[in-house]
Amino acid sequence: MKYFVTGATGFVGGYVVRQLVEAGHEVVAVVRKPAAASDLAQLGVEIHQGDVTDKESMRAPMRGVDGVFHIAGWYKVGARDKSGGEKINIYGTKNVLELMRELEIPKGVYTSTIALNSDTHGKIVDETYNYYGPHLSEYDRTKWIAHYAVAENMIAAGLPLVIVQPGLIYGPGDNSNVRPTLVQYLQRKLPLVPAKAAQSWGHVEDMARGHILAMEKGRIGESYIITGSSYTVVEALKIAEKITGIPGPRVQMPPMGMRALSRMAGVAEKVVALPPSYSAEYLNEIAQATYLGSSAKAERELGYRSRSLEDGLRQTLDYEMKLLKMK
């Protein structure tokens, strides 16, 4: 089979491409900077320069493929410039899916997220859960619009699309806000952790496999949450401590304290640029929010499976410790 992939140089997209190539499929990828995809080109991936915000740049590369994986997305929670949220998540998704319809591609998989539900208040939700805001971040808001106002509307109009909703994605090669937390933990520089924040943790290799299963077995018009078990950040770092022997931070900040830090960061941001993981938006998001979802439907219908958080963190922390030249 021949597949068109957006976001191929990203974290999840890179793993999806490699798994497709390993399975013997042809892959066509549109990337903004072809030089950044040299490793994929060496695998035999057909690289084209283009951008999801430029619809016509994708037309020729997408023509004649058997399926489309639209994985590209803007996810920079805490960034000062938030314009990418609408340009990439909303209008970029609209461009990809419109082209898929115009070129009559037989099937597509769109990468949504459980974050469109924002805080689930401790409830592990499934695909029937509906949330209408307000959202905790621009990422949550724009992915909500892309999911419901773009993807689902086009499905209703006949587009042969399957939606996957990953939870928090971690693993070797991560470039999200999760990685700085783990690196600071390893370096014993993580000052504190939010006492109540929780996520459904999904290893990137499992997330990539979930995408491919959705293409192979997913029912048109359906959404599938793909993630792993749910843990608070405190619990996850206790697992990390068990693996490495490195003690985690002992200060567990309650939600009220996290919100106070968020307000202070909001004042500071008016004067200086703060790193995303210290921004008001990010601190407010992790104050007490629980981004939780169940992958039971994907397990039942797709045969999706996720590894334990201990196994996934062991691999991830080993990778990061080698980069840090730690024993």
Buried (B, 14 or more C-beta within 10 A) or exposed (E): BEBBBBBBBBBBBBBBBBBBBEEEBBBBBBBBEBEEBEEBBEEEBBBBBBBBBBBEBBBEBBBEBBBBBBBBBBBBBBBEEBEBBBBBBBBBBBBBBBBBBEBEBEBBBBBBBBBBBBBBEEEBBBBEBEBEEEBBBBBBBBBBBBBBEBBBEBBEEEBBBBBBBBBBBBBBEBEBBBBBBBBBBBEEEBEEBBBBBBBBBBBBBBBBBBBBBBBBBBEEBBBBBBBBBBBBBBBBBBBBEEBBEBEBBEEBBEBEBBBBBBEEBBEBBEEEEBEBBBBBBBBBBBBBBBBBBBBEBBBEBBEBEBBEBEEBBBBBBEBBBEEEEEE
